[in-house]
Amino acid sequence: QRSKRGGIQHKLNKSIMTSTQKSGWALKSHRGKSFCKRQEKRFFVVEGNFVSYYKNGNKSNRTGKFDMRTIVSLSCPESGEHVGCHVLIKLQSKTIAVKFEDDYGGWMACFCSAVALECIKTPSLEQYHSADLHASFRGKPGSNISATSSLGTTATPRPAEPEPPEPVSTSYRD
């Protein structure tokens, strides 16, 4: 089936993704540039909540990583500078446009299930969210939530603001 963008409409196979582990090749936007202008082929590896990407398939030259718990939104742009990518991943510190080479449904189930349903901004992507897989991702341990790239920058979310203390009464009863 063709979508209104002229691409292939992908049908979800509910048995596609049952694990929080996945790897394969994809094109990604390069250093914040638009997907239309520049993409680089990277080997993506999902291990629990963590996504790393490498220049080669033997995982010896990592060019970036992020924690999926820092994803602010997922969308599928139909126009603009990132048209042509499968998913636009907005993190707290950067935006990554990605087009997977194969197993579109598996990758979309992975990313869409790793986030809360409210983070999915394109309705057609909601079908890839699995509550069971989401629970598996949420149960994965992990700390040092950050996103890095080959630029050497690291962004770590700020800790939550502490709750204000209870007001202290200054009136005294004799």
N, C-alpha and C positions, 0 to 999 in steps of 0.2 A: 504494500500500500504506500502511496505517496502522501506526504504531509503537504500543508499549504506552502512550505518553504521549498518544496521540490525534493526533499530528502526522503529517505526510507522511514516509514512509520514503524517503530519497533514494538513488537508485542511482548508483553511480560510473560515469562515462564516462571511461575511461582517457585519452582524448584531450582532456579538459577543460582541463588546465593544463599548459603546456609552457614557460612563461616566468616569470621572477621579477618581472614587472611586472603590476600589476592595479589597477583603480580601480572604485569604485561606492559606492552608498549603503547605509548600515546604521544600525541603532539600537544605541546603546551605553549602558552604565550611566553615570550622571553622578556624578563626583567621589566614587567609592567607595560610592555608595548602592546598595541592592539593585536588581537589574534589574526586579523586580516593581513597585517603587514609583516609579522614575523612570528614563526613558530619554530620550536626545536623539538626533536624527537628525544623522548626520555623513557627510561624503564621505570615504571611506577611499582612500588611495593607497599601494600597495606598490611600492617601487622598490628592487630587490635585497633586502637585509636590513632595510631601513628602512620603517616604516609611519608615515604621517602621517595625521591626520584634521582635517577642516576644517568650518566652519559652512556653506560653500557649495561648489558644484561648480567654481567657477573658481579654487579653491585660493588665495584671497586672505586668508583669515582662519583660520590654523591654530590649533587648540585643543589639540593634543597630538601627540606622536610617541613611538616607541620602536623599539628595535633588536630584531629577532626573535631574535638570539643571546642575549638576556637572558630569553627565555621559559623559565620553570621547568617549567610543565606546561600542557597543554591538556585540557579535559574538557567533557562535555556534561551539565550538571546535570539530574537527573530529579526533584529535589525541592529545597525550600529557597528561599532568597531570590533565587536567580538562575534559577529554573525559567522556561522560555520563551525563553531565549537559545539560540543555536545553538552557541556555544563560549564557555567561560570561560577567559580567557587570564591565567595567573598569571605575572607578571614578578617580577624580583628586588625591585622597589620598589612595585608596585601590582598590583591585579587589575582586569581589564576584562571585562565581559560584553557579548557582541556578537550581534546578530541581523541577518543580511544580507537586503537587500530582494530580491535576485535572484542567480542563478548560485550557489546554495548549494554545489554540487559543486566549482566552480572555486575558491571562497573556501576551502573546507575543504582542497582539495588544496594550495593555496598555504600556508596556515598549518601544516597537518600535515606537509608536506614540508620546511618551513623548520627544523623541530626534529628532534632525534634521536628515533627510535621510542620510546625509554624515557620521553620526556616526555609521550607521549600516554596519558592515564590512563583514557579510556573506550574499551573494546575496539572498539565500532562505528566509532570515528574512525580506527582503524588502517588501514582499507581506503583511506583518502585519502592515505596516506604513499607517496610515490614516491621510490625510491632515486636515480633519475636526476635528478629535480627537486631532491632534497636535495643532491646533489653540485653542482648549479648554484648553489644558495644558498650553500653552503660556499665556493665559488670566488669569490664576490663580495667585492671589497675593502670595507673600512669600518673606521673608527676612531671614537673618542669614543662608545663604547657608552653610551647613556643613555636614560632615559625622562623625558619632561616632560609637563606638563599645563597647562591654563589657570590653575592655582593658582600657577604659577611655580616649582614645586619641580623639582629635578633630582636624580636618583639615578644615580651612576656606580659600577659595581662596583669593589671594591677590587682592586688588582693581586694576582696570585698571591704567596703567601708565598715568599721565596727559600729555596732548598735550604740546609740547614745545612752549614757547612764540614766538610771531612774532619777527623777528629781528628788532632792533631799529637802525635807520639810525643815523650815527654820523656826517654826512656832513651837513654843514649849507650854506644856500644861503644868501648873503647880498643884 
